[in-house]
Amino acid sequence: MKNKLNNLTNKEWLKFQKSWFIHNPPPRKKGVLVHPAKFPETMAQEFIEFFTKEGETVLDPMAGTGSTLVAALRAGRNSYGIELNPKYAKIAAKIIEDERKVLGEKVEGLTSKVINGDAANALDLGLATFDYVLTSPPYWNMLRAKGSENQQKRRDSAELDVHYSDDPNDLGNIEDYAKFLEGLIEIYKRLKSLLREKAYLTIIVKNVKKGGKIYPLAWDIARELGKTYTLKDEKIWLQDNQSLAPFGMGSAWVSNTFHHYCLQFRNE
């Protein structure tokens, strides 16, 4: 059979089809550590290599410090990233520049561009058609929640950000969950005309807990965005290197949540 989707071998293809996987990312470098939430380049590369062929083009509409673009370079793909926060866009550009120097001749002729702009206005940025979208949204306004041990450590450091930005257009600053979800879905829906027919969109996300209640962000995205794209599948990303905390011990059930949903949509 001719492989129309990627450059993988049959064995590599079959391995990726497993519905769950364990990925414990390597330690974050200083430049990207500033950003309060990112997914690892090593994992992003696996998705890019499955859903595209070499030389095709990937978009991350919420690029952060450029994980998707770095992974695309390593995989031999072109890439574009849109990032609202000028601070992160600048960090991403520097990280990508450094990565290109390391990879040298292997990435000559490949495009990897960070655009400082609002993903809500992606259609106005003069972008061409993409072969794949890989991204992770803000987890509502959870980065502004108090009480997290990890967040407290970040608050104690003058160098580390505890939330994305103070920009009113930043979805992570919306307090109402329904309005946040509506804004997020609208951004993803607008990308449809930029994504070629039968191309995939992967969203890495998890459900969130706030005020003793779970908000099913991953499931809500799957339901609502499934009205625009075809929801094809999910892969569960498991992290087994996290320390357990005694949340609610002795009084109530509160889980230690160490998994994310990698939702696969197709532009049909």
Sequence and secondary structure as in RCSB ss.txt:
>XXXX:A:sequence
MKNKLNNLTNKEWLKFQKSWFIHNPPPRKKGVLVHPAKFPETMAQEFIEFFTKEGETVLDPMAGTGSTLVAALRA
GRNSYGIELNPKYAKIAAKIIEDERKVLGEKVEGLTSKVINGDAANALDLGLATFDYVLTSPPYWNMLRAKGSEN
QQKRRDSAELDVHYSDDPNDLGNIEDYAKFLEGLIEIYKRLKSLLREKAYLTIIVKNVKKGGKIYPLAWDIAREL
GKTYTLKDEKIWLQDNQSLAPFGMGSAWVSNTFHHYCLQFRNE
>XXXX:A:secstr
   SS S  HHHHHHHTSSEEE       HHHHTSS    HHHHHHHHHHH  TT EEEESS TTTHHHHHHHHH
T EEEEEES HHHHHHHHHHHHHHHHHHGGGGTT  EEEEES GGGGGGTT   EEEEEE    TTGGG S  HH
HHHHHT SSS SSS   TT GGG   HHHHHHHHHHHHHHGGGGEEEEEEEEEEE  EEETTEEE HHHHHHHHH
TTTSEEEEEEEEE   S    TTTTT       EEEEEEEE  
